[in-house]
Amino acid sequence: MSIKVLIVDDEEPFRRLLKNELSRKGFKTDACASAEEALKRVSEEEFDVLLLDIVMPGIDGIEFLRTLGGDLSSPSVIVLTGRATVDTAVEAMKNGAYDYLTKPYRLDELVVVINRAYEDRRLKKEHRLLQRELSKKGIPDEFITVSAQMKQILNIIEKTAPTDSTVLIQGESGTGKELLARYLWKLSNRAERPFIALNSSTLSENLIESELFGHERGAFTNAYQVKHGLVEVADKGTLFLDEIGDMPLQVQAKLLRFLDSGEFRRVGGNRNLTADVRIVAATNKDLEEEVKRGNFREDLYYRLNVINIKVPPLRERREDIIPLAEHFLRKYCQKYSKGIKTIDPALREQLLSYHWPGNVRELENVIERGVILADGNILTREYMCIPEREEVLQVQPLVSLEEMERQYILKVLRHTGWNQTRASRVLGIDRKTLYLKLKRYRIETKEDRVPDEG
């Protein structure tokens, strides 16, 4: 992909000469006669490097640098002028210029500096994104598991990671799908490049398209400048699309085109852009059923389903419950400076007998709550929010999983006094997911309930 260079200089012969020279060197070049014109162009179109004169009528180079700012979408600026002084050089660098060259310049030297400026901008973008993502959630060196099912999954991930194959991870909420995606990224050849995550269930159709592919200035109300989509910022890295079963059909079509060709268009744009991104998708839905219902594109399903990983729920790998509980106990004792050494045998029995509809996320939340509230050096049942074994077994074995989930949600809501924020924490899901489940199962909230007569 050619480096896009914008030349800003009020001398027309110099602009024309420099434009022709850089074009012959393989750069994609454009030129402006003033800083005012350049500000407009930069707001409408993305440039990698900007060659800037300091002394110009109207807005000069220093004022231009101050106006431009240093966000990720701004080009890297090289000041190029024939009226250089030490003071102007220092001032330009203070205001964000990457480098400073004087006229007459040597073309070979300028080419080297442009390439360095482009690479500097790319690395800064990636560094900021990596810092942001890695600060959200640590990546484990190893997974806490003793189950044969999970060990087989980790083996598949270790074999798949060095390739660029698309991966689809399926499993119930709270089973650790994103953690597995991050583990795959960590072992891949793209581990030094960004890992970007997008939850498809949390955004509207218009917002998810803009978030994924970006938008051009003026594409819609409040689109005041070009926005880089996640496929751009994840270039050479990995894009994790969580809850892809909730992605709108229109966006699914554009995602399929991107998967097939690596090409996309920003919202409101008419130029084809390209990005090299590995896609890892996850869902808690049965995509084959969603295809039959017309909610998910069949061609996209087959395109995503190159490597399929099905994560078993925690109730199907009970041998992992105690090792995970002990891991979370150590984690939160360290976080909250507690001296709890072990888990009481009665509590171990309760942990093993419980159904865990919220899976590993629910187990972690339960242990965290217990560590916060507990006294002494043994974690006991006293402060744990877990239904008794008898209560769990009251659910008839022949009812559907959906009915079991509905009954459990009702039980948690009653336990938390119908406080949806607290209930969502206990369930290990976010508020929006709980709201959708309440609608799906036609569960009235406390505000909807009519007082009993009598």
N, C-alpha and C positions, 0 to 999 in steps of 0.2 A: 504494500500500500504506500503510495507516494506521500511524502511529507508536504503538508499544505502551508505555504509561506505567504504572508501578506506584507507588502512593502509600503511603508508610509513615509513619503517625502514630497516636499512641495516643488522640487525641481524635476520637471517632466523628462529631460534627456537622461538624467540619472535613473529615474524610475524605469524608463524603457530599456536602458542598457542592462540594469541589474535583473530585470524580469527575464530578458532574453538569455542572459548568461546562466541564471539559475534553472530556467526551463531546460536548457541543453544538458544540465547536470542531473536531470531527472526529477526535479522538484515541481510540484503543482503550484504555480504562482499567480498572484493577483496584486493589484497596486491601488493606492489611494493618494490623493493630493493633499489631504488635510487630516488632522486628528479627529475633527468632527465627523468626517466621512468614514474614517476607520472605526470609530465607536459604533456607528450604525451597522457597518458590515460585520463586526465581531458579534453584535447582538443577534444578527440574523443567521450567521453561518459560523461553523467551527473552523478555526485555524490552529495549527500546531505551533508555529513560530511566527513572530512578528518582528520585522526589521524597521526600526523607528529612528527618524531624525529628531534631534533635540530642538533646534531652532526653526520654528515654523510660525507663520501668521496665525492669529486666533489662539487656539489651545496649543501650547508648546508640548514637547515630549515629556517633561516632568509632570505637568498637570494631567496629561493623558495617562501616565502610569498610575497616578493617584486615583483617577476616575475608574480605571480598569479594575483595580483590586486584584486579589490573589486567589479567587475561587478555582475549583477544579476545571471549570469550563474555559478559563482564560488561557490564551496562548502564552508560550514562553517568549519573553521580549529580549531582543538584542539591540542595543543602542548603536547606531551607525551614523557618525556625523563628521564633518570636516572642520567644525569649530569647537574642538574638544578642549576642555580644561580639566584639571584634577577635581575641582569643585563639582562640575557638572557630572563627572563620572561617579563620584562618591554619592551625589544626590540621586542619580539614576539607580544605583545599586541599592540604596536605602529604600527606594520606592518599588523594588521588586524586579528590576531588570536582571536577566540572567548573566549577561556579559556586555562588554563595551569595546567596540572597534572604531578606529578612525579612518577617514578617507585621506588619501587613496588606500584602498584595501587590497589584499591579495586574495583572489578568488578561491584558491585552494584552502587558505586559512579560514575564509568565511564559510565554506562548505563544511569544514570540520566543526566549527562552532555551532552551525545550524543543527548538525546531527547530534552534537552533545546536548544542545538545548532541548531538542525533541525527546531524547532519552531521559533527560532530567525531569521533564514534565510527566512522562509516562510513569517513571518510577515513583514520583511524588504521589500521583493519583493512586497507584497500587498500594503504596505504603499506608496512606490514610485509610483506604478501604480495609486493608488487612488489620490495621490497628483497631478499627471500629468493630470488625467482625470478631476478632480474637478476644477482645475485651468483653464481649457478650457471654461467651461460653468457652470454658477450657476444653481442650481435646484430650481424651485419655490416652495414655501410652498403651494401656491394655484394657480389655473389657472384663467386667466382673461377671463371670459365668462359669458354671460347671456342667451345664446341660449339653448333650450331644447335638441338639437342634441348633443352638446358638453357635457352637464351635464349627458346625458345618457352614453356617452363614458367614462367619468370619473367614473361613477358608475360601469361600466363593469371592468375598470382597478382596482378599489378598491376591487372588489370581486375576481378578478383573481390574483392580486399581491401575496397573501400569498401562492399560489400554485406554482408548478414547470411547469405548462403547457406552451407549446410553443405558442407564440403569433405572429400573422401576422398583421401588420399595413399597410393599403393601403390608398393612398391619393396623390393628386397632389404635386409637388415640392413646398416647402414653407409653407405647412399646419401645420408643427410642429410635424412631426412623431417622430423625435429623442427626442424631449422634452417630448412627451408622454411615450416613452420607458424609459427615465430616471425617470420619475414620477413613473412608474410601479416598477422600481428597488428600488426607495427610500421607497416605501411602502411594499416591499417584505421581506421575511426572509433572503434574501441574501444582504441586504443593507449595512452590514459591510464588505462585500467582494467586489472585483473589478467589475466595469462596464466598459467593453472594447468595443469600437465601431470600425467597419471596413466598409468602403464604397467600395462596390464591383465594382463600375463603374470606379474607379480611377486607377486600377492596371491591368497589363497584366495577362494572365492565369498562367504563371509560378510564377510570383510574388505573386499573391493572394493565391496560394496554399502554398507557403513558409511562407507567413505572417500568414495564418490561422493555419497551422499544424506544422510550423517550418521546419528546415532542418538539416541534419547531416553534419559534417565536410567533405569537399570534394565532396558534392552532385553535385556541379556545379562550374564553374569558380568563383573565389573570395569567395567561401564558406570556409573560413579559420577556422571557429570554429562552434560548435553546436549553433543553433539558436532556442530559445523557441518560439513555435507558440502561437497565441492568445488564442487558446483553453486551453493551459497549464497555461498561466498567468492569465486566467479568472477562473481557477479551483475554485469551490465552489461559483462562482459569476455568472455574467450575461454577455453574449456576444450579442451585437447588430449588426446585419448584415444589413446595409443600402443598398438600391438599389439592393436587392438580385435578382431582375429580370435580372440584367446584369451579373450575375455570370456564368462563362463558364460551359458547360455541364460536362466536366471531373471533375471539382471541385464539382459540384452539387452531383455527384455520391459519392464522398468521404464524403461530408457533410451528405448525407443521411445515410451512414454507421455509422458515428459518432452519429447522432441523435438516431439511432436504438439501438446501443450497448454501446456508450460512449467510443469506441475504435478508435484510429487513428494511423497513422504512419507518422513520419517526412519524408520530401522529401529525398530520398536517403537512407532511413532506412529500416530495415527488422524486427524491433521489434514492437509489438503492445503496445501502451501506452494508458492510460485511463485518463479521466478528467470528473469531475462532473460540467457541465455548463448548465445554462438555456439559451435557444436561443430565442431572440426576433428579428424578421425580419421585414423589411419595404421595400416598393416598390411604385413607381408612375406608374407602368405598370399594365395592366390587365393580371394577371397570367393565368387565364383560356384561354385567347386568345393566350398567349405565349406558353401554352401547346399544343394548336391546331396547332400552327405554327412549333412545334418541337424545340422551343428555351428554353423550361423549362420542366424538368422531372415531369410527372404527379404524380409519387409516392412521390417525394419530396414536391410537392404542397400540397398534402393531409396530409403529415406529418407535414408541417408547419402550416396548416390551422386549428389548434385545436381551437384557439380563434381568430376570425377575427374581426378586428376593422377597419371600413372605416371612414376616417376623411373627413368631407365635406369641400369643398373649401369655402373661405371667402365670395364669392358672394352669397352663399346659406345660410349664417347666418349673414346677414347684421347688425343684432342687436348687434353683437360683434365689429363692426368696430370702433365706437366712444369710447367704454370702452378700447379697445386695443390701440387706438391712444392716449388717455389720459394717459394710462400706459406708453407708450413709450415716451411721452412728459416728464413725471416726471423722467423717467430713464435717458434720455439724457440731461435734464436740470441739473440734479445732476452731471452727468459725465463731462459736459462742463461748469459748473458753470454759467448757464444762469438763468434769472429771469422770464421766460415766464410763465404766470399763466393760460392761457386758450386758446382755439382754436376759431378763428373767425367763426361766423355763416355761412358765405359764404363758408369758407373752409370745415366746417362740411358737408354742402350740397354736395360739390364736392367729399369729401371722400366717402359719402354714394352712390353717383351716379356712381362712377368709378367701372369698372369690376374686378380689382385686379387679373390679371392672375398669378402674382407672389405670391398671397396669403399673409399670415401674414408676411412672410419675406420681401416681397416688401413693405408692409405698414410700417414696422419697418424702412427699409432703407429710405423711403420717409420722415418719421418724423425726423429721425436723421439728414438728410440733411437740412430740414427746421430749426431745432434747431440750427445747426451750422451757418447757413447764416442769420437767422432772428435777427432783432433789436427790442427793446421794450419788452413789457410784454404780447403781444398777437401774437399768431402764425397765420399768414395770408397766402393767396394764392400766394403772391408775389414771394416767394422763393421755391415754391413746384413744383416738376417735375411730374405733373399729367395732362394727356390730358383732354380737356374740355368735358363736358357731351355730347355736340353735336357731337364731334369727336368719342366718344365711341358709340353713337347711330347710326353712319353711317354704322357700321357693320350690315349687314342684319341678321335678327333673324333666318333664315333658313340655314345659312352656318354652316359647322361643327366646332367643338371646335378646331380641328387642324388648320383650315383655320383662325379662329379668333386669335389663337396663332401666326400663321405666320404673319398675318397683324400687330399684336401688336409688334412683334419683329422688323419688318421693321420700324415701327413708332419710336421705341426707338432708333434704329440704326441711323435713320436720325436725331433724336433729339440730339444724342451724337456725331454727326459728324462721324459716322461709327467707333467710338472708341470702340472696343470690351470689353476692361477692364471696361470702364465706363458703357457700355450697360449692361454687366453682373451684375454690382452692382445695377442698376436701376431695372433689372428684378428679382433680388434676387436669382441668380443662379451663379455657378462658371464658370470660363472660359471654362473648358472642356465641361460642359453641353451645354453652348451656342454654342460651335464649333460643337457638335453633332447635335444640332437643326438646325444650318445653313446648314449642309450637308443633314439632313433629309428633310428639306423644300426647298432644292436647292436654297438657298439664296446666291447670290454672295457677297463676301466681297468687300470692297472698292478697294483693290488691284486687284481683279479679273475683276472689271467693266471696260468696254471699253468706252472711251470718246465718247460722241455723236458727229456725223458729222454735219457740218453745218457752 
